[in-house]
Amino acid sequence: MRYSAGNGRGADAEAGTAALAGIDLRVARGEFLSLLGPSGCGKSTLLRLVAGLLAPTSGRLSWAAAPAPGGIGFVFQEPTLMPWARVAENVRLPLDLAGVPRAEAAARAAALLEQVGLADFARAYPRELSGGMRMRAALARALVTGPQVLLLDEPFAALDEITRFRLNDDLLDLWRQTGFTALFVTHSVFESVYLSSRIAVLGPRPGRMVAERVVDLPWPRTAALRTSPSFNAVVREVSGLLASAMGEGERTA
């Protein structure tokens, strides 16, 4: 996949507001790419362009092979579960909307709930779940169609650090098991380094590519990595890239 916004207006997050400019971003199949940048730099807008929820006002989005129907999953900042439906029904929803036979849809939803550790809560309502469990359910719903691309818009930002670390590990396990391409938006340098095979740093609005960094840390990522010298060296470098990006934005404001 490649998105290029050229040097003009990339997309409007708000009427009359240039959200992206100067973007030229290629994403390889099976890659885990994090988009890192300050608030308002167009990271979420970029995800919505990829999802087809927004159309670019200039530039072009192209695919080497266009995703099949249901081939793009989206996990938002909030789980957005239907409060009146049980967890299994929430996860099954994309399959129901696609007309998948009920028995097949139920089996696929049950398999995803098992993968995310929620099999025992299939008949629970969202209000009965913790914040981390609700986000697991949202992940399962996004993956139940077997997407080639998973878009994640700061899904763990509101969670406590311990839960966030666990969900980072769960997400990487799912990525390794299923092979989807991940585009992950975050404000956290630590999270971006831990999760990613590559990081793209965006500058302040209008968002533009400022730097890219391949994260050549060993796989699988483990809790011990977070305290290793190699991890912290990459964190320092990426923090410097982000600081430079924000400083550049102040100079051009």
N, C-alpha and C positions, 0 to 999 in steps of 0.2 A: 504494500500500500504506500502511496505517496500523496502528500498534500503540499501544495505550493500556493501561498497567498500573494506572491509577487511583492511589489513595493507599494501596493495600494491598499484599499480597505479590504480586509479579509472576510469579516463577518460582523454583523451587528448584534451584540448582546442586548443592547438597548437602542431605541430609535435614535438614529443620528450619531451613534457612537462607534468609532472604529475600534474593533476588539482585537484584530490580528493584522499584522503587516510584516512582510519580510520573512515569512515562514517557508522553509523548504525542508520537509521532514519525510524521510523514508523509514518504513517499519517492515522488518523482515518477518516472514512467517515463523511462528513459534517463539518470537522474541518477548521478553518482559521489559517494556520501556516505561520509565517513569517520567512524567512531566512535572518539573519543579520550577516554582517561581512565586513571586509575591502575589498577594490578593489582587484580583482585578486585571491580571495580565492576559486573560483569555484562555486559560487552561481548560476550563469547563466548556467554553464555547468550542474549542477544538474537538473535544469529545463529542459534542452534539453535532458537529459537522460530519464526523466519521459515522455517527449513528444514523445520519439522515434526518435528524430532528430540526436542523437548520440548513439553509442553502447559502453558499458563499456569495457575497456581493461582488467578489472578484477572486481570481485564482481558480485552482482546479484540484479536485480530489480524484485520484485514479487508483484502480485495483489491478494487480497482475491477474487475479482471478476473483471475480466478484463473489461475495459470500452468498450462500444459498439462503432461501427464506428461513428465518430463525437463526441465521448464522452470526448475528451480532447480539451479544448480551450486554446489559447495562446495569451496573450497581450504583445507586445514587448515594448521596451523603446520608440520607435517612432511609430506613428499610422500606418505607411506603407499603407495608403489608395491609391487606384488607382486615380491619379489626373484627368484622362479623364472621370471618371464615377461619376455619381451623388451619393449622400450619400446612398440612398435606394439601389442602385445597388451594392455599396461596401458592405453593410451589408448583402445583399442577396447572395453574391458570394459563400460562403461555401455550401449553399443549391443548387445553380445552378451546382456547381461542383459535388455534390452528386446525381444529377439527380432528385431532388424534382420538381414536377410539378410547373410551373410558378405561377399559382394563389395561391397555398399554400405557396410557397416561399415568394411571395410578401406580403401575409397576416402576415406571421411570422416575416418578416423584419419590417413591419409597427408596429407590436405589440412591438418589442424590441425598436424601435425608440421612441415610446410613453413612454416606461419605463425609458429611459435615457434622456427624455426631448428634443428630437430632431425631434418630429413629424412635426413641422413647417419647418424643413430644409431638408426634405426627397429628394427634387429635387435640392438642392444646390450642388455645387461642393466643394471638400475639401478646395480649395483655398479661398472660401468664409466664412470659419469657423475659429473661434479662436482656439488656441492651446487646450484649455480645451474641446471645442466642437468636435474637431477631435479625442481626446482621448475617448470621449463618444461614438463616432461612432465606434472606434476600439473595445471598450467594447461590444457594441451591436453586432458587427460582430462575436466576439469570443463566444457570448452566444446564437446566433441564432440557433445553432444546438442542444441546450439543453444539454450542456456537463455535465458530472458528476464531472469533474475535471477542474478547471480553473487555469492556470499558468500565473503569472504576473511578468514580469521582469522589475522592476523599472519604471512602466508606468507613474508615476507622477513626476519623478525627475526633468524634465525640466520646470515645471509649476511654476507660482508664488504661494506664500503661501496660499492666499485666495482661488484660484482655486483648489489648492491641497487639502485643507481642505474640500471643497464642494465635490470633487470627492471621497475623503475618505468616506464621508457620503453616497454618491450615491452607491459606491461599497458595503458597508455594507448593504444597503437597498436591493440591488439585491441579495446578499448572503442570507439574511434572507428570501426573497421571493422565491428563487429557490432551495436553499439547496445544491448548489454545494460545493465541497471540494476545498479550495483555498490554493495555494502555492504562497506566495508573497515575492519577492526579494526586499530588500531595504537597503540603507545605513543609514536611519534615525531611530534613537532609538525612537523618539517621534511617528513617523508614525507606527512603528512596535507595540508599546504598545497600541496605539489607536485602531488599526485594529484587533489585533490578539486574538485568544483564547490560543495560545502557540507560543513561540519564540524559534528558534534554532539558537544558536550563533556558527559561524564557525571561525576557526583560519586561519591565512595566509597560502598561497599556500605551499604545497598541502593541500587543504581544509580538515578540519577534525572537527568533532563535539567537541566543547569545553564545552558548557553548554546548558541547556534547562530551560525555565521558563514558567510555566503556568501563563497566565494573568487572574487573577480572579477578574477583575473589572466588575461592573454591566453592563448588557445589557438592553436596547439599549445604545450604546455609543452616547453621546451628546457633543455639544460644551462646555457645562459647565464642563464636565469631564476633559478637557485639563488643567484647572486651579485648579483642586481639589488637596488636599494634598495626597490622595490615588494614583492618577495618577502620581504625581511627585515623590512619593516614589518608584513606580515601575520603572519609568524612571531612577532614580538614581541607582537602583539596576542593571538594564539591562546595563546601561552605564558602570558600574563597571565590569560586565561580559565581555563586549566588550573590555574594556581597558586591562583586564587581558589576553584575547585571543590574542590581538595584542602584548602585552609584551612577552607572551610565544613564539610567532612567532619570535620576535627579538632575544630571547635567543637561539632558535634552528637554526637560519639562519646561 
